[in-house]
Amino acid sequence: MKKFKPFVKLILVATFLLCSGCSSSPSDEDIMLSYIIAGNKAAEMGKFELAKKEYNLALKINPNSNTAKRNLGIVLVKLGLYKDAIDSLKEISPTYPKDPEVYYFLGESYRGISLYSDAVDAYNNGLNFSAKDARIIKSLAWVYLKQNKPLAAKNLIQGYYKQDPNDVQLMLIMSGIHNKMKNYDKTIKTLKIFESSNFKLKSSNKELAETEKILLLDSLGEAYFGLNNCEKSQKIYEIILNTRPFLASALMKSAKCDIKLNRTHDAEVKLEKAQASEPNNVDILFWLGYIYTSSDPKKSSFYYQRFLDRSEHDPTYSSEVLRAQSAVGRVNN
């Protein structure tokens, strides 16, 4: 969910605190401050590359500027440079021990590289100082879903969802929770307004609206699949694939519908295409192993083994692991 989080305005440094005793010619401190202010303005306008450049110029003058490091760290998150952001934000976090912004963006950085336990710690640190920060709460709920903890996610956001059931982010999280808990009817109820609007979202940001629409469609398609309504599920995935033809998750889920409908060749084509897009996706590897079980046992064993290499000790795949192990064992023996 990192794609649709609002940017929080960066705090401007009070110039009068830094300019006392300034001479007629600008000091290094004055110049550094001007770079920080320029970076803040660029960041507020969404010009994150320019902001990054300005903060780095400030740090060339004063490598110890915590303000420049803090603001640079936040901008690096916006640019998707998560490892660099972690380095910057961790370094200055002791200087800002009660700043929820630092912990929120540190959590976003960890989430961006799938270090979910570290992300949870960072978000909870932020909530210690800003208990009702909706951004942190939503992001933490997403991480709980990634950790396969839907009940924890539900307990965290259900109050907010009741207050604003039309909030798109909350709809996405709540529908994800219901799908994880196999409460597919509740998913459809959660997304009823979206479905009855012919899948339209109102947003001034077209790119953001398209991403949110695809995520909502994906949840809805998964729910109909869970209710064995492949006709509706397939139609939904066709809408997604018309916009994002190489979206691996949609290809895989559409292929699962094809399997249910005995359209084996269509499923093979979609799964191979999905695997080319995401070569190490464990779910795709499992379903490739499954689809080739009868037609090509060696190929099936190859994909199943790759699946096992990545998920054999993951308790969320216990039944899939048993099937894969059995198939690989038959081929090897």
Salt bridges, closest charged atoms under 4 A:
GLU91 OE2 - LYS69 NZ 2.59
ASP99 OD2 - ARG70 NE 2.91
GLU101 OE2 - ARG135 NH2 2.69
GLU108 OE1 - LYS5 NZ 2.85
GLU108 OE1 - ARG111 NH2 3.25
ASP133 OD2 - ARG135 NH2 2.71
ASP167 OD2 - LYS138 NZ 3.22
GLU210 OE2 - ARG244 NH2 3.20
ASP218 OD2 - LYS253 NZ 2.76
GLU222 OE1 - LYS253 NZ 3.11
GLU231 OE2 - LYS235 NZ 3.78
ASP258 OD1 - ARG263 NE 3.13
ASP258 OD2 - LYS270 NZ 2.80
ASP266 OD2 - ARG263 NE 3.94
GLU272 OE2 - LYS299 NZ 3.52
